[in-house]
């Protein structure tokens, strides 16, 4: 275990949801295809400026930098090694490789190769006497692999003693005994990771990571629909009229069979969501206590706090296939397809008996249309409902960890408020989220949480800060 003392901190900076990924080559014919993912929208220089800014704010004192989940987006890496010694399926080649160790190692290496400034800036920051804590989120759960962590450490080019200043935490971290820091996906049923204590499940002669539903949807749907930006909900969750408008404006020539891409992506998402529920966890009962103690030590917590915080996890939505089908719109798609099939079958029989035209089948379909419309209107998505903090969870988590301040990420919504007796902050996102496909209307980006000593001895104040540029903040 590290010899670096992580239990005390005067200055703490918290950022989350950077979603660093590989660089998308500019499409020669359709430049708007995954434009948000091209090097044009990398913010490595801003990250370097951010580190310089907080260093100046700390007046030369040591800083604790907490990278609070989704720093890396493994799910959006769609390239694959052409000379791989392992078999890569056709689906992996078009939607991204599965979360197996050798594949995850390739992904982190691709991210590192495409972001040299980010890692060199972080390296210099650590060499200056500061420390870094990586708290895993849902899009970077593949950091659970020790080889992936080691590859990331190697990219920082630190000496063994300086590597002690870097930690990888499974899902939470307690800073200075006054602040609980979590990514927050464990309270979102669509993104909850079942068991970070035992993160792997068994495959046939291999082990892998069971991804949450949200990750699978990002991988199998969003990776195949490159005009939609996954970093901002309104860019891909909209009404029928808006879908039709942007389809004819942007996608008709580039992706005329978009509906098929969506349908097959949704089917694959549903298939792997259900399939993974039958995967057997990889556990060693003789090392369970050792594992809990390790997590507790890295998080500045006790083993009891680890177990109690784990009990707060919400129920995984992946255990309800019908709910998943509704969120994917597959229930409506299957209902329409089944109705068309029944009507066609009925009128095929009638045609063979009475020699009538199949065009008459349009009449019952017209009568069914109001039913389809009514059913569709009755379905309400619950995904966005989990973007609001839960007062009960905050209160219990604060009580368990003996803190009065909790910092989340995950929702991409920056906020600072008192909820009951808990000071709640969300660091928002640094990801390339835009309101439009042309990437000209950025959302409120690049916020961070800054915790510093207060006038009262032994106390610290927290503030939500918006990074502006090298010269200051607003």
C-alpha positions as CSV (number, residue, x, y, z in Angstrom):
1,X,0.0,0.0,0.0
2,X,1.1,3.6,-0.6
3,X,3.3,5.4,1.9
4,X,1.7,8.8,0.8
5,X,-0.7,10.2,3.5
6,X,-4.1,10.8,1.9
7,X,-6.0,11.4,5.1
8,X,-5.4,15.1,5.3
9,X,-5.9,17.9,2.7
10,X,-6.1,21.6,2.9
11,X,-6.9,22.2,-0.8
12,X,-9.0,19.8,-2.9
13,X,-10.1,20.3,-6.5
14,X,-12.8,18.0,-7.9
15,X,-13.7,17.5,-11.6
16,X,-15.7,14.8,-13.3
17,X,-17.1,13.6,-16.6
18,X,-14.3,14.6,-18.9
19,X,-15.1,11.6,-21.2
20,X,-11.6,11.5,-22.7
21,X,-11.7,9.2,-25.7
22,X,-9.8,8.4,-28.9
23,X,-9.8,11.0,-31.6
24,X,-12.3,10.5,-34.4
25,X,-10.9,11.0,-37.9
26,X,-12.7,13.7,-39.8
27,X,-15.1,12.0,-42.2
28,X,-14.1,12.9,-45.8
29,X,-17.7,13.1,-47.0
30,X,-19.7,13.9,-43.9
31,X,-17.7,16.1,-41.6
32,X,-20.5,16.4,-39.1
33,X,-20.2,12.6,-38.3
34,X,-19.1,12.5,-34.7
35,X,-17.7,15.9,-35.1
36,X,-17.8,16.4,-31.3
37,X,-15.2,13.6,-31.0
38,X,-12.6,15.0,-33.3
39,X,-9.4,16.6,-32.1
40,X,-10.9,20.1,-32.9
41,X,-12.9,19.7,-29.6
42,X,-10.2,18.3,-27.4
43,X,-9.7,20.5,-24.3
44,X,-6.3,19.2,-23.1
45,X,-4.9,22.7,-23.1
46,X,-7.8,23.9,-20.9
47,X,-7.0,21.0,-18.5
48,X,-3.4,22.2,-18.4
49,X,-4.5,25.7,-17.7
50,X,-6.9,24.5,-15.0
51,X,-4.0,22.7,-13.2
52,X,-2.0,25.9,-13.3
53,X,-5.0,27.9,-12.1
54,X,-5.6,25.8,-9.0
55,X,-1.9,25.7,-8.2
56,X,-1.9,29.5,-8.1
57,X,-5.1,29.5,-6.0
58,X,-3.4,27.2,-3.4
59,X,-0.5,29.6,-3.1
60,X,2.1,26.9,-3.6
61,X,0.5,24.4,-1.1
62,X,-0.1,20.8,-2.0
63,X,-3.4,20.1,-3.8
64,X,-5.5,17.0,-3.8
65,X,-7.0,16.5,-7.2
66,X,-10.0,14.2,-7.4
67,X,-11.0,13.0,-10.8
68,X,-14.5,11.9,-10.0
69,X,-15.5,9.4,-12.5
70,X,-16.1,9.2,-16.3
71,X,-12.7,10.8,-16.8
72,X,-12.2,8.3,-19.6
73,X,-14.9,7.0,-21.9
74,X,-14.1,3.4,-22.8
75,X,-17.5,2.8,-24.3
76,X,-16.9,5.3,-27.1
77,X,-13.6,3.8,-28.3
78,X,-14.6,2.1,-31.6
79,X,-11.2,1.3,-33.1
80,X,-9.5,-2.1,-32.7
81,X,-6.0,-3.5,-33.2
82,X,-5.6,-4.8,-36.7
83,X,-2.9,-7.3,-35.6
84,X,-4.7,-8.6,-32.5
85,X,-3.7,-12.1,-31.3
86,X,-7.3,-12.5,-30.0
87,X,-10.4,-12.9,-32.0
88,X,-12.5,-9.7,-32.5
89,X,-16.1,-10.3,-33.5
90,X,-17.7,-8.4,-36.4
91,X,-20.0,-6.6,-33.9
92,X,-17.0,-5.4,-31.9
93,X,-15.4,-4.0,-35.1
94,X,-18.4,-1.7,-35.7
95,X,-19.6,-0.9,-32.2
96,X,-16.5,-1.2,-29.9
97,X,-14.7,-4.0,-28.2
98,X,-16.1,-5.7,-25.1
99,X,-14.8,-5.0,-21.6
100,X,-12.3,-7.8,-21.4
101,X,-8.8,-7.0,-20.0
102,X,-6.7,-7.2,-23.2
103,X,-9.3,-5.1,-25.0
104,X,-9.6,-2.5,-22.2
105,X,-5.8,-2.2,-22.2
106,X,-5.9,-1.4,-25.9
107,X,-8.5,1.3,-25.3
108,X,-6.6,3.1,-22.5
109,X,-3.5,3.0,-24.7
110,X,-5.4,4.6,-27.5
111,X,-6.8,7.4,-25.2
112,X,-3.3,8.0,-23.9
113,X,-1.8,8.2,-27.4
114,X,-4.4,10.8,-28.5
115,X,-4.1,13.0,-25.4
116,X,-0.3,13.6,-24.8
117,X,-0.8,17.1,-23.4
118,X,-3.4,15.9,-20.8
119,X,-1.1,13.3,-19.4
120,X,2.0,15.4,-19.5
121,X,0.2,18.2,-17.6
122,X,-1.1,15.7,-15.0
123,X,2.4,14.3,-14.7
124,X,4.0,17.7,-14.0
125,X,1.2,18.5,-11.5
126,X,2.0,15.3,-9.5
127,X,5.7,15.9,-9.7
128,X,5.2,19.3,-8.2
129,X,4.1,17.6,-5.0
130,X,0.4,17.2,-5.6
131,X,-1.7,14.0,-5.6
132,X,-4.4,12.6,-7.8
133,X,-7.3,10.3,-6.9
134,X,-9.2,8.5,-9.7
135,X,-12.8,7.6,-8.6
136,X,-14.3,5.2,-11.1
137,X,-17.6,6.1,-12.8
138,X,-19.8,4.1,-15.1
139,X,-18.0,4.9,-18.3
140,X,-14.6,4.1,-16.9
141,X,-15.3,0.9,-14.9
142,X,-12.7,-0.8,-17.0
143,X,-10.1,0.9,-14.7
144,X,-10.8,-2.0,-12.4
145,X,-8.3,-4.0,-14.4
146,X,-4.9,-3.6,-12.7
147,X,-3.1,-3.7,-16.0
148,X,-5.2,-0.8,-17.2
149,X,-4.2,1.2,-14.1
150,X,-0.6,0.3,-14.6
151,X,-0.7,1.5,-18.2
152,X,-2.2,4.8,-17.1
153,X,0.5,5.2,-14.5
154,X,3.2,4.4,-17.1
155,X,1.8,7.2,-19.3
156,X,2.5,9.7,-16.4
157,X,6.2,8.7,-16.4
158,X,6.5,8.8,-12.6
159,X,9.1,7.3,-10.4
160,X,7.9,4.5,-8.1
161,X,7.8,6.8,-5.1
162,X,5.7,9.4,-7.0
163,X,3.3,6.7,-8.2
164,X,2.3,6.5,-4.5
165,X,0.6,9.9,-5.1
166,X,-1.9,8.3,-7.4
167,X,-4.9,6.2,-6.3
168,X,-7.7,4.4,-8.1
169,X,-10.8,4.2,-6.0
170,X,-13.7,1.8,-6.7
171,X,-16.6,4.2,-6.2
172,X,-16.0,6.7,-3.4
173,X,-13.4,8.8,-1.5
174,X,-13.6,10.7,1.7
175,X,-11.5,13.8,1.6
176,X,-10.0,15.3,4.9
177,X,-12.8,13.6,6.9
178,X,-15.2,16.4,5.8
179,X,-16.3,15.5,2.2
180,X,-17.7,12.4,0.6
181,X,-16.9,12.2,-3.1
182,X,-18.7,9.8,-5.4
183,X,-19.4,9.8,-9.1
184,X,-23.1,9.2,-8.4
185,X,-23.9,6.5,-10.9
186,X,-24.6,4.0,-8.0
187,X,-27.8,5.9,-7.4
188,X,-29.0,5.8,-11.0
189,X,-30.7,2.4,-11.8
190,X,-29.8,2.7,-15.4
191,X,-26.1,3.2,-14.7
192,X,-25.5,1.5,-11.4
193,X,-22.6,-0.9,-11.3
194,X,-23.7,-4.0,-9.3
195,X,-20.7,-4.9,-7.3
196,X,-17.5,-2.8,-7.3
197,X,-16.1,-5.0,-4.5
198,X,-16.2,-8.0,-6.9
199,X,-16.1,-6.2,-10.3
200,X,-15.6,-9.2,-12.6
201,X,-18.0,-11.9,-13.9
202,X,-17.2,-15.2,-15.6
203,X,-17.2,-15.9,-19.3
204,X,-16.2,-19.1,-21.0
205,X,-12.5,-19.4,-20.1
206,X,-12.2,-15.6,-19.4
207,X,-13.6,-13.0,-17.2
208,X,-15.0,-9.6,-18.0
209,X,-16.9,-6.6,-16.6
210,X,-20.7,-6.6,-16.6
211,X,-21.6,-3.1,-17.9
212,X,-24.7,-1.1,-16.8
213,X,-27.5,-0.6,-19.3
214,X,-26.5,3.0,-19.9
215,X,-23.1,1.9,-21.1
216,X,-24.5,-0.8,-23.4
217,X,-26.9,1.7,-24.9
218,X,-24.0,4.1,-25.5
219,X,-21.9,1.4,-27.1
220,X,-24.5,-0.4,-29.3
221,X,-26.8,2.5,-30.2
222,X,-24.9,5.8,-30.0
223,X,-21.7,4.5,-31.5
224,X,-23.7,3.7,-34.6
225,X,-25.6,7.0,-34.8
226,X,-22.7,9.5,-35.2
227,X,-24.8,12.6,-35.7
228,X,-26.2,12.4,-32.1
229,X,-24.0,13.7,-29.3
230,X,-24.2,11.4,-26.3
231,X,-22.9,14.0,-23.9
232,X,-26.1,16.0,-23.8
233,X,-29.6,14.4,-23.5
234,X,-31.5,16.9,-25.7
235,X,-29.2,16.1,-28.6
236,X,-30.7,12.6,-28.9
237,X,-33.9,12.6,-26.8
238,X,-36.5,14.6,-28.7
239,X,-39.9,14.5,-30.2
240,X,-40.9,12.7,-33.4
241,X,-41.1,16.0,-35.4
242,X,-37.6,17.0,-34.3
243,X,-36.2,13.6,-35.2
244,X,-37.8,13.9,-38.7
245,X,-36.5,17.4,-39.2
246,X,-32.9,16.6,-38.3
247,X,-33.0,13.3,-40.3
248,X,-33.9,15.1,-43.5
249,X,-31.5,18.0,-42.8
250,X,-28.4,16.0,-41.8
251,X,-28.8,12.2,-42.1
252,X,-30.8,11.4,-45.2
253,X,-27.7,11.0,-47.5
254,X,-25.2,9.9,-44.8
255,X,-27.3,7.4,-43.0
256,X,-30.6,6.7,-44.9
257,X,-31.2,3.5,-42.9
258,X,-30.9,5.2,-39.5
259,X,-34.0,3.4,-38.2
260,X,-32.4,0.0,-38.9
261,X,-29.2,1.2,-37.1
262,X,-31.3,2.2,-34.1
263,X,-33.4,-1.0,-34.1
264,X,-30.4,-3.3,-34.4
265,X,-28.5,-1.3,-31.8
266,X,-31.5,-1.5,-29.4
267,X,-31.8,-5.2,-29.9
268,X,-28.1,-5.8,-29.2
269,X,-28.4,-3.6,-26.1
270,X,-31.4,-5.6,-24.8
271,X,-29.7,-8.9,-25.6
272,X,-26.5,-8.1,-23.7
273,X,-28.4,-6.4,-20.9
274,X,-30.4,-9.6,-20.3
275,X,-27.6,-12.0,-21.0
276,X,-25.2,-10.4,-18.5
277,X,-27.8,-10.8,-15.7
278,X,-27.1,-14.6,-15.9
279,X,-23.3,-14.1,-15.6
280,X,-21.8,-15.5,-12.4
281,X,-19.7,-13.1,-10.3
282,X,-16.0,-13.9,-9.9
283,X,-15.5,-14.1,-6.2
284,X,-12.9,-15.4,-3.8
285,X,-14.6,-15.8,-0.3
286,X,-11.1,-16.2,1.3
287,X,-10.1,-12.7,0.1
288,X,-13.4,-10.8,0.6
289,X,-12.3,-9.2,3.9
290,X,-8.9,-8.3,2.4
291,X,-10.7,-6.7,-0.6
292,X,-13.0,-4.6,1.6
293,X,-10.1,-3.5,3.7
294,X,-8.2,-2.4,0.6
295,X,-11.1,-0.3,-0.7
296,X,-11.5,1.2,2.8
297,X,-7.9,2.2,3.1
298,X,-7.8,3.8,-0.4
299,X,-11.0,5.8,0.4
300,X,-9.9,7.0,3.9
301,X,-12.8,5.0,5.3
302,X,-13.5,2.0,7.5
303,X,-14.6,-1.5,6.3
304,X,-18.0,-0.9,7.9
305,X,-18.4,2.3,5.9
306,X,-17.6,0.4,2.7
307,X,-20.3,-2.2,3.4
308,X,-22.9,0.4,4.5
309,X,-22.3,2.7,1.5
310,X,-22.7,-0.3,-0.8
311,X,-26.1,-1.0,0.7
312,X,-27.3,2.4,-0.5
313,X,-26.9,1.3,-4.2
314,X,-30.3,1.4,-6.0
315,X,-31.9,-1.6,-7.7
316,X,-30.4,-2.3,-11.2
317,X,-32.9,-1.6,-13.9
318,X,-31.3,-4.3,-16.0
319,X,-33.2,-6.9,-14.0
320,X,-36.4,-5.6,-15.6
321,X,-36.3,-6.5,-19.3
322,X,-39.7,-4.9,-20.0
323,X,-38.6,-1.6,-18.5
324,X,-35.5,-1.7,-20.7
325,X,-37.6,-2.5,-23.7
326,X,-39.8,0.6,-23.0
327,X,-36.7,2.8,-22.6
328,X,-35.4,1.6,-25.9
329,X,-38.8,1.9,-27.6
330,X,-38.6,-1.7,-28.5
331,X,-41.9,-2.5,-27.0
332,X,-43.6,-0.2,-29.5
333,X,-41.5,-1.4,-32.4
334,X,-42.3,-5.1,-31.6
335,X,-46.0,-4.2,-31.1
336,X,-46.2,-2.5,-34.5
337,X,-44.3,-5.3,-36.2
338,X,-46.5,-8.0,-34.6
339,X,-49.6,-6.1,-35.6
340,X,-48.5,-5.8,-39.2
341,X,-47.7,-9.5,-39.2
342,X,-51.1,-10.5,-37.9
343,X,-53.0,-8.3,-40.3
344,X,-50.9,-9.5,-43.2
345,X,-51.4,-13.1,-42.2
346,X,-55.2,-12.6,-41.8
347,X,-55.6,-10.9,-45.2
348,X,-53.3,-13.4,-46.9
349,X,-55.8,-16.1,-45.7
350,X,-58.8,-14.0,-46.8
351,X,-57.2,-13.4,-50.2
352,X,-56.7,-17.1,-50.8
353,X,-60.4,-17.6,-50.1
354,X,-62.1,-14.6,-51.4
355,X,-59.5,-13.2,-53.8
356,X,-59.5,-9.7,-52.2
357,X,-56.7,-7.2,-52.5
358,X,-54.1,-6.9,-49.7
359,X,-54.6,-3.2,-49.8
360,X,-57.7,-3.8,-47.7
361,X,-55.3,-4.6,-44.8
362,X,-54.7,-0.9,-44.5
363,X,-58.1,-0.4,-43.0
364,X,-57.5,-2.3,-39.8
365,X,-54.1,-0.8,-39.5
366,X,-55.7,2.7,-39.7
367,X,-58.1,1.7,-36.9
368,X,-55.1,0.5,-34.8
369,X,-53.2,3.8,-35.2
370,X,-55.1,5.6,-32.3
371,X,-54.3,2.6,-30.1
372,X,-50.6,2.8,-31.0
373,X,-50.6,6.5,-30.4
374,X,-52.4,6.2,-27.0
375,X,-50.0,3.5,-25.9
376,X,-46.9,5.5,-26.9
377,X,-48.1,8.6,-25.1
378,X,-48.7,6.5,-21.9
379,X,-45.1,5.4,-21.7
380,X,-43.0,7.8,-19.6
381,X,-39.2,7.5,-19.5
382,X,-37.7,7.6,-16.1
383,X,-34.1,8.2,-17.2
384,X,-34.1,11.9,-16.6
385,X,-35.7,11.5,-13.2
386,X,-32.5,10.3,-11.6
387,X,-30.6,13.5,-12.3
388,X,-32.0,15.1,-9.2
389,X,-30.2,14.3,-5.9
390,X,-32.2,12.2,-3.4
391,X,-32.4,13.8,0.0
392,X,-32.7,10.5,1.8
393,X,-29.6,9.0,0.1
394,X,-27.6,12.2,0.8
395,X,-28.6,12.2,4.5
396,X,-27.8,8.5,5.0
397,X,-24.5,8.7,3.0
398,X,-23.5,11.7,5.1
399,X,-24.3,9.9,8.3
400,X,-22.4,6.8,7.3
401,X,-19.3,8.7,6.2
402,X,-19.6,11.2,9.1
403,X,-19.5,14.2,6.7
404,X,-21.8,17.2,6.0
405,X,-20.6,17.7,2.4
406,X,-21.1,15.4,-0.6
407,X,-19.8,15.9,-4.1
408,X,-21.2,14.0,-7.1
409,X,-20.7,14.1,-10.9
410,X,-22.5,11.9,-13.4
411,X,-25.5,14.1,-14.2
412,X,-23.5,16.7,-16.1
413,X,-25.5,19.3,-14.2
414,X,-23.4,21.7,-12.1
415,X,-25.0,22.6,-8.8
416,X,-24.3,23.8,-5.2
417,X,-27.1,23.8,-2.6
418,X,-28.1,22.7,0.8
419,X,-30.3,19.7,0.9
420,X,-31.5,19.0,4.4
421,X,-28.4,19.1,6.5
422,X,-26.0,18.2,3.7
423,X,-24.1,20.6,1.5
424,X,-24.4,19.1,-2.0
425,X,-22.2,19.9,-5.0
426,X,-22.0,18.6,-8.5
427,X,-19.0,19.4,-10.6
428,X,-20.8,19.1,-13.9
429,X,-18.9,18.1,-17.0
430,X,-16.0,18.9,-19.2
431,X,-17.2,16.7,-22.0
432,X,-17.8,18.1,-25.5
433,X,-21.5,18.6,-25.2
434,X,-23.3,20.8,-27.7
435,X,-26.9,21.7,-28.3
436,X,-26.5,21.3,-32.1
437,X,-25.0,18.9,-34.5
438,X,-22.7,21.5,-35.9
439,X,-21.1,21.9,-32.4
440,X,-21.6,25.7,-32.3
441,X,-23.7,25.9,-29.2
442,X,-21.8,24.5,-26.2
443,X,-23.5,23.7,-22.9
444,X,-22.3,25.1,-19.6
445,X,-18.9,23.4,-19.5
446,X,-15.7,23.1,-17.4
447,X,-16.9,23.6,-13.8
448,X,-15.0,22.3,-10.9
449,X,-15.4,22.1,-7.1
450,X,-12.8,23.9,-5.1
451,X,-12.4,23.2,-1.3
452,X,-10.1,25.4,0.7
453,X,-9.4,26.4,4.3
454,X,-11.9,28.7,5.9
455,X,-11.4,31.4,8.4
456,X,-12.4,29.0,11.2
457,X,-9.5,26.8,12.1
458,X,-10.0,23.1,11.0
459,X,-12.9,24.0,8.7
460,X,-13.0,24.1,4.9
461,X,-15.3,25.9,2.5
462,X,-16.5,24.5,-0.8
463,X,-17.4,26.5,-3.9
464,X,-18.5,25.6,-7.5
465,X,-16.1,27.4,-9.9
466,X,-16.4,27.8,-13.6
467,X,-13.1,27.5,-15.4
468,X,-12.8,30.3,-18.0
469,X,-9.2,30.5,-19.2
470,X,-5.6,30.7,-18.0
471,X,-6.2,34.2,-16.6
472,X,-9.1,33.5,-14.2
473,X,-12.6,32.3,-13.5
474,X,-16.1,33.8,-13.5
